[in-house]
Amino acid sequence: MVARDFKRQDRIVSTVRRALAEPLAAIGRAQGLPLVTVTEVQVSKDLRYGTVHLSVYGEPAQQQALLAAARAQAASLQAVLGQTLRTRHVPVLSFALDDSLERGDRLNQLLRGAPGSATE
């Protein structure tokens, strides 16, 4: 059996995703949002910067409010990472909305309404 060799950067991405999932969901719940998901994390090669992509179930105004709240609490979220990561530097976090789930849902709705679709 061959052990899979993961790059350090991949391990950091996985750890960041797990560590921030619950705190970001809690920020969403505090704003009345039912679902906030970390869909992707990207970190720079030197592990000093990270971008967290969030999927937020809600209206565009609510999504922007959550994004602003996440940015305002970036320092405390970095502190959470500092307790979890075993690295010299904790990535400086930035946040972005990921609308891929919404686009997929819209595409599915369009396909269901297309002539000759299986639902007719």
Secondary structure, 3 states (H helix, E strand, C coil): CCCCCCCHHHHHHHHHHHHHHHHHHHHHHHCCCCEEEEEEEEECCCCCEEEEEEEEECCHHHHHHHHHHHHHCHHHHHHHHHHHCCCCCCCEEEEEECCHHHHHHHHHHHHHHCCCCCCC
